Amino acid sequence: MNRRTPRHTPRLPSWLPVDAYILALLGTVALAALLPASGTAATVAEGASTGAVALLFFLYGARLSTREALDGLRHWRLHLTVLGSTFLLFPLLGLAARGLVPTVLTPQLYSGLLFLCLVPSTIQSSITFTAIARGNVPAAICAGSFSSLAGIVLTPLLAALLLGGSTALGGSTGGLSADALLKIVLQLLAPFLAGQLLRPWVGGFLVRHKKALGHVDRSSILLVVYTAFSQGMVAGVWHLVTPARLGLLLAVEAVLLAAMLALTWYGAKRLGFDRADRVAIQFAGSKKSLAAGLPMASVLFGAHASLAVLPLMLFHQMQLMVCAVIAKRRSHDPAAPVPAASTPLRAPIGRITPPPAPR
């Protein structure tokens, strides 16, 4: 039996889903520009940010259902396609963009763009847009989970391989230093694994306090952003970015997103996937996770994290706006099944609740 629940009415037009959390992030950036933490305050902020990152990845691990991910292995071709899009096609396009330096992109912005291409896919927004378009929602859930799991290991390794020697983001060696490796293990991998191990005991608590923990998630990320951008302001890296360069960066990211949307949709067709699976592949394989990328950048790039995450923040909002339009159009496809319930187009990062799968 289907039950209709009241939905929050967006204040903005449905075709322009400006995420309220993006506005909060921009406000945090402005605060860091006007009142950057320095001296003792910077030390305190950095320590708090380190703890926030560890807490975030503990919660990611505790929330991720390993059983659901393993149950989805039977659709391995779809998941391999999404992983290939996220960790192979995206990085290849990022490497191809190197030819735009320095005429279109500065070395610093290019390094941030390449880092964006290494971040795992989203889970919640991929599920929501797949549901709106009446695609394979269970496949989107599993694909996003696999991508997040893989990203814990692959994103740092790919960053070490492709950005390890980049002086643009503070790198000085050709690979991942022992100190950086230790930070990754202690701040990302260990809390994530601890969350997975403790999930049988803390899972119920997380479900009961889901709303409150959502505020913890978002507040932690805001703290990470404030610390990273404060460090960037103190280090004086923002004189390297001009409005003209930002406009060019947006244009490059628009081309990148359009290319991935086309490759995932038509590539999935060539691989023989049906419509429902193609929808899941397109939305899970063309997007990048801001919630995972921000804390990872703070660990990998330190004081240069502000430039590293700028392209990701812009891309995140762009993908929400574009994918909302595509999902709405796909929902009117005559070949699509009749939906079981309506789905909101917008929700804060990390708190999007998928509707029931079409019956």
Contacts in CASP RR format, 6 or more apart in sequence:
PFRMAT RR
TARGET T0000
AUTHOR 0000-0000-0000
METHOD contacts of the structure
MODEL  1
MNRRTPRHTPRLPSWLPVDAYILALLGTVALAALLPASGTAATVAEGAST
GAVALLFFLYGARLSTREALDGLRHWRLHLTVLGSTFLLFPLLGLAARGL
VPTVLTPQLYSGLLFLCLVPSTIQSSITFTAIARGNVPAAICAGSFSSLA
GIVLTPLLAALLLGGSTALGGSTGGLSADALLKIVLQLLAPFLAGQLLRP
WVGGFLVRHKKALGHVDRSSILLVVYTAFSQGMVAGVWHLVTPARLGLLL
AVEAVLLAAMLALTWYGAKRLGFDRADRVAIQFAGSKKSLAAGLPMASVL
FGAHASLAVLPLMLFHQMQLMVCAVIAKRRSHDPAAPVPAASTPLRAPIG
RITPPPAPR
2 340 0 8 1.000
2 341 0 8 1.000
2 356 0 8 1.000
4 341 0 8 1.000
4 342 0 8 1.000
5 341 0 8 1.000
7 342 0 8 1.000
7 344 0 8 1.000
8 344 0 8 1.000
10 17 0 8 1.000
10 344 0 8 1.000
10 345 0 8 1.000
10 346 0 8 1.000
12 18 0 8 1.000
12 346 0 8 1.000
14 324 0 8 1.000
14 328 0 8 1.000
14 345 0 8 1.000
15 321 0 8 1.000
15 324 0 8 1.000
15 325 0 8 1.000
15 328 0 8 1.000
16 321 0 8 1.000
17 320 0 8 1.000
17 321 0 8 1.000
17 324 0 8 1.000
17 345 0 8 1.000
17 346 0 8 1.000
18 317 0 8 1.000
18 320 0 8 1.000
18 321 0 8 1.000
19 316 0 8 1.000
19 317 0 8 1.000
19 320 0 8 1.000
19 346 0 8 1.000
19 348 0 8 1.000
19 349 0 8 1.000
20 346 0 8 1.000
20 348 0 8 1.000
21 218 0 8 1.000
21 348 0 8 1.000
21 349 0 8 1.000
22 313 0 8 1.000
22 316 0 8 1.000
22 317 0 8 1.000
22 320 0 8 1.000
24 218 0 8 1.000
24 222 0 8 1.000
25 221 0 8 1.000
25 222 0 8 1.000
25 225 0 8 1.000
25 313 0 8 1.000
28 222 0 8 1.000
28 225 0 8 1.000
28 226 0 8 1.000
28 229 0 8 1.000
29 225 0 8 1.000
29 229 0 8 1.000
31 226 0 8 1.000
32 225 0 8 1.000
32 226 0 8 1.000
32 229 0 8 1.000
32 230 0 8 1.000
32 233 0 8 1.000
32 306 0 8 1.000
33 229 0 8 1.000
33 233 0 8 1.000
33 238 0 8 1.000
36 42 0 8 1.000
36 229 0 8 1.000
36 230 0 8 1.000
36 231 0 8 1.000
36 232 0 8 1.000
36 233 0 8 1.000
36 234 0 8 1.000
37 44 0 8 1.000
37 45 0 8 1.000
37 226 0 8 1.000
37 227 0 8 1.000
37 230 0 8 1.000
38 230 0 8 1.000
38 234 0 8 1.000
42 227 0 8 1.000
42 230 0 8 1.000
42 231 0 8 1.000
42 234 0 8 1.000
45 223 0 8 1.000
45 226 0 8 1.000
45 227 0 8 1.000
45 230 0 8 1.000
46 227 0 8 1.000
46 231 0 8 1.000
48 223 0 8 1.000
48 227 0 8 1.000
49 223 0 8 1.000
49 224 0 8 1.000
49 227 0 8 1.000
49 228 0 8 1.000
49 298 0 8 1.000
50 187 0 8 1.000
51 187 0 8 1.000
52 220 0 8 1.000
52 221 0 8 1.000
52 223 0 8 1.000
52 224 0 8 1.000
52 295 0 8 1.000
53 187 0 8 1.000
53 188 0 8 1.000
53 220 0 8 1.000
53 224 0 8 1.000
53 295 0 8 1.000
53 298 0 8 1.000
53 299 0 8 1.000
54 186 0 8 1.000
54 187 0 8 1.000
54 190 0 8 1.000
54 191 0 8 1.000
55 191 0 8 1.000
55 216 0 8 1.000
55 220 0 8 1.000
56 191 0 8 1.000
56 217 0 8 1.000
56 220 0 8 1.000
56 221 0 8 1.000
56 291 0 8 1.000
56 295 0 8 1.000
57 152 0 8 1.000
57 187 0 8 1.000
57 188 0 8 1.000
57 189 0 8 1.000
57 191 0 8 1.000
57 192 0 8 1.000
57 295 0 8 1.000
58 191 0 8 1.000
58 192 0 8 1.000
58 194 0 8 1.000
58 195 0 8 1.000
59 195 0 8 1.000
59 206 0 8 1.000
59 213 0 8 1.000
59 216 0 8 1.000
59 217 0 8 1.000
60 148 0 8 1.000
60 192 0 8 1.000
60 292 0 8 1.000
61 191 0 8 1.000
61 192 0 8 1.000
61 193 0 8 1.000
61 194 0 8 1.000
61 195 0 8 1.000
61 196 0 8 1.000
61 199 0 8 1.000
62 195 0 8 1.000
62 196 0 8 1.000
62 198 0 8 1.000
62 199 0 8 1.000
62 202 0 8 1.000
62 203 0 8 1.000
62 206 0 8 1.000
63 199 0 8 1.000
63 203 0 8 1.000
63 206 0 8 1.000
64 145 0 8 1.000
64 148 0 8 1.000
64 149 0 8 1.000
64 196 0 8 1.000
64 199 0 8 1.000
65 145 0 8 1.000
65 199 0 8 1.000
66 196 0 8 1.000
66 199 0 8 1.000
68 141 0 8 1.000
68 142 0 8 1.000
68 145 0 8 1.000
69 142 0 8 1.000
69 145 0 8 1.000
69 146 0 8 1.000
69 149 0 8 1.000
71 142 0 8 1.000
72 79 0 8 1.000
72 138 0 8 1.000
72 139 0 8 1.000
72 142 0 8 1.000
73 79 0 8 1.000
75 139 0 8 1.000
75 142 0 8 1.000
75 277 0 8 1.000
77 271 0 8 1.000
77 273 0 8 1.000
78 136 0 8 1.000
78 139 0 8 1.000
78 143 0 8 1.000
78 273 0 8 1.000
78 277 0 8 1.000
78 280 0 8 1.000
78 281 0 8 1.000
79 139 0 8 1.000
79 142 0 8 1.000
79 143 0 8 1.000
79 146 0 8 1.000
81 268 0 8 1.000
81 271 0 8 1.000
81 273 0 8 1.000
81 281 0 8 1.000
82 121 0 8 1.000
82 143 0 8 1.000
82 144 0 8 1.000
82 146 0 8 1.000
82 147 0 8 1.000
82 280 0 8 1.000
82 281 0 8 1.000
82 284 0 8 1.000
82 285 0 8 1.000
83 146 0 8 1.000
83 147 0 8 1.000
83 150 0 8 1.000
85 260 0 8 1.000
85 263 0 8 1.000
85 264 0 8 1.000
85 281 0 8 1.000
85 285 0 8 1.000
85 286 0 8 1.000
86 120 0 8 1.000
86 121 0 8 1.000
86 147 0 8 1.000
86 150 0 8 1.000
86 285 0 8 1.000
87 118 0 8 1.000
87 120 0 8 1.000
87 150 0 8 1.000
87 151 0 8 1.000
87 154 0 8 1.000
87 158 0 8 1.000
89 260 0 8 1.000
89 263 0 8 1.000
90 117 0 8 1.000
90 118 0 8 1.000
90 260 0 8 1.000
90 288 0 8 1.000
91 114 0 8 1.000
91 117 0 8 1.000
91 118 0 8 1.000
91 158 0 8 1.000
91 162 0 8 1.000
93 117 0 8 1.000
93 256 0 8 1.000
93 259 0 8 1.000
93 260 0 8 1.000
94 113 0 8 1.000
94 114 0 8 1.000
94 117 0 8 1.000
94 256 0 8 1.000
95 114 0 8 1.000
95 162 0 8 1.000
97 105 0 8 1.000
97 110 0 8 1.000
97 113 0 8 1.000
97 114 0 8 1.000
97 252 0 8 1.000
97 256 0 8 1.000
98 110 0 8 1.000
98 114 0 8 1.000
100 110 0 8 1.000
100 252 0 8 1.000
101 107 0 8 1.000
101 110 0 8 1.000
104 248 0 8 1.000
104 252 0 8 1.000
105 113 0 8 1.000
105 245 0 8 1.000
105 248 0 8 1.000
105 249 0 8 1.000
105 252 0 8 1.000
106 168 0 8 1.000
106 240 0 8 1.000
106 241 0 8 1.000
106 245 0 8 1.000
107 166 0 8 1.000
107 167 0 8 1.000
107 168 0 8 1.000
108 168 0 8 1.000
108 169 0 8 1.000
108 237 0 8 1.000
108 240 0 8 1.000
108 241 0 8 1.000
108 304 0 8 1.000
108 307 0 8 1.000
109 241 0 8 1.000
109 245 0 8 1.000
109 249 0 8 1.000
109 307 0 8 1.000
109 310 0 8 1.000
109 311 0 8 1.000
110 168 0 8 1.000
111 163 0 8 1.000
111 166 0 8 1.000
111 168 0 8 1.000
111 169 0 8 1.000
111 307 0 8 1.000
111 308 0 8 1.000
112 169 0 8 1.000
112 307 0 8 1.000
112 308 0 8 1.000
112 309 0 8 1.000
112 310 0 8 1.000
112 311 0 8 1.000
112 312 0 8 1.000
113 249 0 8 1.000
113 252 0 8 1.000
113 253 0 8 1.000
113 256 0 8 1.000
113 311 0 8 1.000
114 162 0 8 1.000
114 163 0 8 1.000
115 159 0 8 1.000
115 163 0 8 1.000
115 169 0 8 1.000
115 297 0 8 1.000
115 300 0 8 1.000
115 301 0 8 1.000
115 308 0 8 1.000
115 309 0 8 1.000
115 311 0 8 1.000
115 312 0 8 1.000
116 253 0 8 1.000
116 288 0 8 1.000
116 311 0 8 1.000
116 312 0 8 1.000
116 315 0 8 1.000
117 256 0 8 1.000
117 288 0 8 1.000
118 154 0 8 1.000
118 155 0 8 1.000
118 158 0 8 1.000
118 159 0 8 1.000
118 162 0 8 1.000
118 163 0 8 1.000
119 151 0 8 1.000
119 155 0 8 1.000
119 288 0 8 1.000
119 289 0 8 1.000
119 292 0 8 1.000
119 293 0 8 1.000
119 296 0 8 1.000
119 312 0 8 1.000
120 144 0 8 1.000
120 147 0 8 1.000
120 148 0 8 1.000
120 150 0 8 1.000
120 151 0 8 1.000
120 154 0 8 1.000
120 155 0 8 1.000
120 288 0 8 1.000
120 289 0 8 1.000
120 292 0 8 1.000
120 293 0 8 1.000
121 143 0 8 1.000
121 144 0 8 1.000
121 147 0 8 1.000
121 148 0 8 1.000
121 284 0 8 1.000
121 285 0 8 1.000
121 287 0 8 1.000
121 288 0 8 1.000
121 289 0 8 1.000
122 144 0 8 1.000
122 284 0 8 1.000
122 287 0 8 1.000
122 288 0 8 1.000
122 289 0 8 1.000
122 290 0 8 1.000
122 291 0 8 1.000
123 141 0 8 1.000
123 144 0 8 1.000
123 145 0 8 1.000
123 147 0 8 1.000
123 148 0 8 1.000
123 289 0 8 1.000
123 350 0 8 1.000
124 347 0 8 1.000
124 349 0 8 1.000
124 350 0 8 1.000
124 351 0 8 1.000
124 352 0 8 1.000
124 353 0 8 1.000
124 354 0 8 1.000
125 283 0 8 1.000
125 287 0 8 1.000
125 319 0 8 1.000
125 320 0 8 1.000
125 323 0 8 1.000
125 347 0 8 1.000
125 352 0 8 1.000
126 140 0 8 1.000
126 143 0 8 1.000
126 144 0 8 1.000
126 280 0 8 1.000
126 283 0 8 1.000
126 284 0 8 1.000
126 285 0 8 1.000
126 287 0 8 1.000
127 137 0 8 1.000
127 140 0 8 1.000
127 141 0 8 1.000
127 144 0 8 1.000
127 352 0 8 1.000
127 354 0 8 1.000
128 343 0 8 1.000
128 344 0 8 1.000
128 345 0 8 1.000
128 347 0 8 1.000
128 352 0 8 1.000
128 354 0 8 1.000
128 355 0 8 1.000
129 283 0 8 1.000
129 323 0 8 1.000
129 324 0 8 1.000
129 326 0 8 1.000
129 327 0 8 1.000
130 136 0 8 1.000
130 137 0 8 1.000
130 139 0 8 1.000
130 140 0 8 1.000
130 279 0 8 1.000
130 280 0 8 1.000
130 283 0 8 1.000
130 284 0 8 1.000
130 327 0 8 1.000
131 137 0 8 1.000
131 140 0 8 1.000
131 339 0 8 1.000
131 343 0 8 1.000
131 354 0 8 1.000
131 355 0 8 1.000
131 357 0 8 1.000
131 358 0 8 1.000
132 324 0 8 1.000
132 327 0 8 1.000
132 328 0 8 1.000
132 330 0 8 1.000
132 331 0 8 1.000
132 343 0 8 1.000
132 345 0 8 1.000
133 279 0 8 1.000
133 283 0 8 1.000
133 326 0 8 1.000
133 327 0 8 1.000
133 328 0 8 1.000
133 330 0 8 1.000
133 331 0 8 1.000
133 333 0 8 1.000
133 336 0 8 1.000
134 276 0 8 1.000
134 279 0 8 1.000
134 330 0 8 1.000
134 331 0 8 1.000
134 333 0 8 1.000
134 336 0 8 1.000
134 337 0 8 1.000
134 338 0 8 1.000
134 339 0 8 1.000
134 358 0 8 1.000
135 275 0 8 1.000
135 276 0 8 1.000
135 277 0 8 1.000
135 279 0 8 1.000
135 280 0 8 1.000
135 330 0 8 1.000
135 336 0 8 1.000
135 358 0 8 1.000
136 276 0 8 1.000
136 277 0 8 1.000
136 279 0 8 1.000
136 280 0 8 1.000
137 280 0 8 1.000
137 354 0 8 1.000
137 355 0 8 1.000
137 357 0 8 1.000
137 358 0 8 1.000
138 357 0 8 1.000
139 276 0 8 1.000
139 277 0 8 1.000
139 280 0 8 1.000
140 280 0 8 1.000
140 283 0 8 1.000
140 284 0 8 1.000
141 354 0 8 1.000
143 280 0 8 1.000
143 281 0 8 1.000
143 284 0 8 1.000
143 285 0 8 1.000
144 284 0 8 1.000
147 284 0 8 1.000
147 285 0 8 1.000
148 289 0 8 1.000
148 292 0 8 1.000
151 292 0 8 1.000
152 188 0 8 1.000
152 189 0 8 1.000
152 192 0 8 1.000
153 189 0 8 1.000
155 292 0 8 1.000
155 293 0 8 1.000
155 296 0 8 1.000
156 176 0 8 1.000
156 184 0 8 1.000
156 188 0 8 1.000
156 296 0 8 1.000
156 300 0 8 1.000
157 176 0 8 1.000
159 176 0 8 1.000
159 300 0 8 1.000
160 175 0 8 1.000
160 176 0 8 1.000
160 180 0 8 1.000
161 175 0 8 1.000
163 169 0 8 1.000
163 171 0 8 1.000
163 300 0 8 1.000
164 171 0 8 1.000
164 173 0 8 1.000
164 174 0 8 1.000
164 175 0 8 1.000
164 176 0 8 1.000
165 171 0 8 1.000
165 172 0 8 1.000
165 173 0 8 1.000
165 174 0 8 1.000
165 175 0 8 1.000
168 304 0 8 1.000
168 307 0 8 1.000
169 301 0 8 1.000
169 304 0 8 1.000
169 307 0 8 1.000
169 308 0 8 1.000
170 301 0 8 1.000
170 303 0 8 1.000
170 304 0 8 1.000
176 184 0 8 1.000
180 299 0 8 1.000
180 300 0 8 1.000
183 299 0 8 1.000
184 299 0 8 1.000
184 300 0 8 1.000
187 295 0 8 1.000
187 299 0 8 1.000
188 295 0 8 1.000
188 296 0 8 1.000
188 299 0 8 1.000
195 202 0 8 1.000
206 213 0 8 1.000
210 351 0 8 1.000
214 348 0 8 1.000
214 350 0 8 1.000
214 351 0 8 1.000
217 291 0 8 1.000
217 349 0 8 1.000
217 350 0 8 1.000
217 351 0 8 1.000
218 348 0 8 1.000
218 349 0 8 1.000
218 350 0 8 1.000
220 295 0 8 1.000
221 290 0 8 1.000
221 291 0 8 1.000
221 294 0 8 1.000
221 295 0 8 1.000
221 349 0 8 1.000
224 294 0 8 1.000
224 295 0 8 1.000
224 298 0 8 1.000
225 294 0 8 1.000
225 309 0 8 1.000
227 298 0 8 1.000
228 294 0 8 1.000
228 297 0 8 1.000
228 298 0 8 1.000
228 302 0 8 1.000
228 303 0 8 1.000
228 305 0 8 1.000
228 306 0 8 1.000
228 309 0 8 1.000
229 306 0 8 1.000
231 302 0 8 1.000
231 303 0 8 1.000
231 305 0 8 1.000
231 306 0 8 1.000
232 238 0 8 1.000
232 303 0 8 1.000
232 304 0 8 1.000
232 305 0 8 1.000
232 306 0 8 1.000
232 307 0 8 1.000
233 306 0 8 1.000
234 303 0 8 1.000
235 303 0 8 1.000
235 304 0 8 1.000
237 303 0 8 1.000
237 304 0 8 1.000
237 306 0 8 1.000
237 307 0 8 1.000
238 306 0 8 1.000
240 307 0 8 1.000
241 307 0 8 1.000
241 310 0 8 1.000
246 314 0 8 1.000
249 310 0 8 1.000
249 311 0 8 1.000
249 314 0 8 1.000
250 314 0 8 1.000
250 318 0 8 1.000
253 311 0 8 1.000
253 314 0 8 1.000
253 315 0 8 1.000
253 318 0 8 1.000
254 318 0 8 1.000
256 315 0 8 1.000
257 286 0 8 1.000
257 315 0 8 1.000
257 318 0 8 1.000
257 319 0 8 1.000
257 322 0 8 1.000
260 285 0 8 1.000
260 286 0 8 1.000
261 282 0 8 1.000
261 286 0 8 1.000
261 322 0 8 1.000
261 326 0 8 1.000
264 278 0 8 1.000
264 281 0 8 1.000
264 282 0 8 1.000
264 285 0 8 1.000
264 286 0 8 1.000
265 278 0 8 1.000
265 281 0 8 1.000
265 282 0 8 1.000
268 277 0 8 1.000
268 278 0 8 1.000
268 281 0 8 1.000
268 282 0 8 1.000
269 278 0 8 1.000
273 281 0 8 1.000
275 333 0 8 1.000
275 335 0 8 1.000
275 336 0 8 1.000
276 337 0 8 1.000
279 330 0 8 1.000
282 326 0 8 1.000
283 323 0 8 1.000
283 327 0 8 1.000
286 319 0 8 1.000
286 323 0 8 1.000
287 319 0 8 1.000
287 323 0 8 1.000
288 312 0 8 1.000
288 315 0 8 1.000
288 316 0 8 1.000
288 319 0 8 1.000
290 312 0 8 1.000
290 313 0 8 1.000
290 316 0 8 1.000
290 349 0 8 1.000
291 349 0 8 1.000
291 350 0 8 1.000
293 309 0 8 1.000
293 312 0 8 1.000
294 309 0 8 1.000
294 312 0 8 1.000
297 305 0 8 1.000
297 308 0 8 1.000
297 309 0 8 1.000
297 312 0 8 1.000
298 305 0 8 1.000
300 308 0 8 1.000
301 307 0 8 1.000
301 308 0 8 1.000
320 346 0 8 1.000
324 345 0 8 1.000
324 346 0 8 1.000
327 345 0 8 1.000
328 345 0 8 1.000
330 336 0 8 1.000
331 339 0 8 1.000
337 358 0 8 1.000
338 358 0 8 1.000
339 358 0 8 1.000
340 355 0 8 1.000
340 356 0 8 1.000
340 357 0 8 1.000
340 358 0 8 1.000
340 359 0 8 1.000
341 355 0 8 1.000
341 356 0 8 1.000
342 355 0 8 1.000
343 355 0 8 1.000
347 353 0 8 1.000
END
